[in-house]
Structure formats: structure tokens, C-alpha cells
Amino acid sequence: MKPLALITGASGGIGYETESTIIIKDLSSTTAAGKIYQQLKHENMTVDVLVNNAGFGSYGKFVETDPKKQQS
């Protein structure tokens, strides 16, 4: 069985040179991780490596950042 990497936040440019299975989930949802787990289990896939790249960007000076926007 080939090693499997689970890459979060891969919105583009990943997978063109490799065999890929794409699972689209919004990880800001509290149920997304469980749904990914269930899909992997259903397809008998075991994750060997996790690349946790999910996140969001915000621009500007840190001292001018709205804390409520950062926590949402």
C-alpha cells in the first residue's frame, strides 16, 4: 500500500504530479474533521503524514488588528 499524505488548505497546485483523492471540506466547521475521518475509513485509507496547512490570511499592522475579526 502506498503512503498517504493528508494535506489541509490545498486549494490549488497540489496533486498534478501525484495520484490524488480530493476531499473538499471546510475545516472551520466543527463536523468537518469527523466527516473526513469517516470518508477515509469508508475508503479503507490510512493517513501516514498530515500536512496541516489550513488557515486564513489577514493583512495590516498587528496593533491595528481587530481581535473580534481574528477570533471569528
Rosetta constraint file for C-alpha pairs under 8 A:
AtomPair CA 3 CA 47 HARMONIC 7.51 0.50
AtomPair CA 3 CA 48 HARMONIC 5.93 0.50
AtomPair CA 3 CA 49 HARMONIC 7.99 0.50
AtomPair CA 4 CA 45 HARMONIC 7.70 0.50
AtomPair CA 4 CA 46 HARMONIC 6.78 0.50
AtomPair CA 4 CA 47 HARMONIC 5.15 0.50
AtomPair CA 4 CA 48 HARMONIC 5.29 0.50
AtomPair CA 4 CA 49 HARMONIC 6.52 0.50
AtomPair CA 5 CA 47 HARMONIC 5.88 0.50
AtomPair CA 5 CA 48 HARMONIC 5.87 0.50
AtomPair CA 5 CA 49 HARMONIC 4.60 0.50
AtomPair CA 5 CA 50 HARMONIC 5.77 0.50
AtomPair CA 5 CA 51 HARMONIC 7.21 0.50
AtomPair CA 6 CA 47 HARMONIC 6.32 0.50
AtomPair CA 6 CA 48 HARMONIC 7.92 0.50
AtomPair CA 6 CA 49 HARMONIC 6.28 0.50
AtomPair CA 6 CA 50 HARMONIC 4.94 0.50
AtomPair CA 6 CA 51 HARMONIC 6.17 0.50
AtomPair CA 7 CA 50 HARMONIC 6.07 0.50
AtomPair CA 7 CA 51 HARMONIC 4.70 0.50
AtomPair CA 7 CA 52 HARMONIC 6.13 0.50
AtomPair CA 7 CA 53 HARMONIC 6.77 0.50
AtomPair CA 8 CA 51 HARMONIC 6.33 0.50
AtomPair CA 8 CA 52 HARMONIC 5.21 0.50
AtomPair CA 8 CA 53 HARMONIC 5.08 0.50
AtomPair CA 8 CA 54 HARMONIC 5.06 0.50
AtomPair CA 9 CA 52 HARMONIC 7.34 0.50
AtomPair CA 9 CA 53 HARMONIC 4.96 0.50
AtomPair CA 9 CA 54 HARMONIC 3.90 0.50
AtomPair CA 9 CA 55 HARMONIC 6.77 0.50
AtomPair CA 10 CA 14 HARMONIC 6.48 0.50
AtomPair CA 10 CA 53 HARMONIC 7.29 0.50
AtomPair CA 10 CA 54 HARMONIC 7.60 0.50
AtomPair CA 15 CA 19 HARMONIC 6.67 0.50
AtomPair CA 15 CA 20 HARMONIC 5.64 0.50
AtomPair CA 23 CA 36 HARMONIC 7.31 0.50
AtomPair CA 25 CA 32 HARMONIC 5.92 0.50
AtomPair CA 25 CA 36 HARMONIC 7.58 0.50
AtomPair CA 26 CA 32 HARMONIC 6.30 0.50
AtomPair CA 27 CA 32 HARMONIC 5.45 0.50
AtomPair CA 27 CA 33 HARMONIC 6.75 0.50
AtomPair CA 27 CA 54 HARMONIC 7.58 0.50
AtomPair CA 28 CA 32 HARMONIC 7.55 0.50
AtomPair CA 31 CA 35 HARMONIC 6.35 0.50
AtomPair CA 32 CA 36 HARMONIC 6.21 0.50
AtomPair CA 33 CA 37 HARMONIC 6.19 0.50
AtomPair CA 34 CA 38 HARMONIC 6.15 0.50
AtomPair CA 35 CA 39 HARMONIC 6.17 0.50
AtomPair CA 36 CA 40 HARMONIC 6.16 0.50
AtomPair CA 37 CA 41 HARMONIC 6.07 0.50
AtomPair CA 38 CA 42 HARMONIC 5.98 0.50
AtomPair CA 39 CA 43 HARMONIC 6.22 0.50
AtomPair CA 40 CA 44 HARMONIC 6.07 0.50
AtomPair CA 40 CA 45 HARMONIC 5.01 0.50
AtomPair CA 40 CA 46 HARMONIC 6.98 0.50
AtomPair CA 41 CA 45 HARMONIC 5.94 0.50
AtomPair CA 41 CA 46 HARMONIC 7.50 0.50
AtomPair CA 60 CA 64 HARMONIC 7.04 0.50
AtomPair CA 60 CA 65 HARMONIC 7.10 0.50
AtomPair CA 61 CA 65 HARMONIC 6.59 0.50
AtomPair CA 65 CA 69 HARMONIC 7.95 0.50
AtomPair CA 65 CA 70 HARMONIC 7.70 0.50
AtomPair CA 66 CA 70 HARMONIC 6.54 0.50
AtomPair CA 67 CA 71 HARMONIC 6.30 0.50
AtomPair CA 68 CA 72 HARMONIC 6.30 0.50
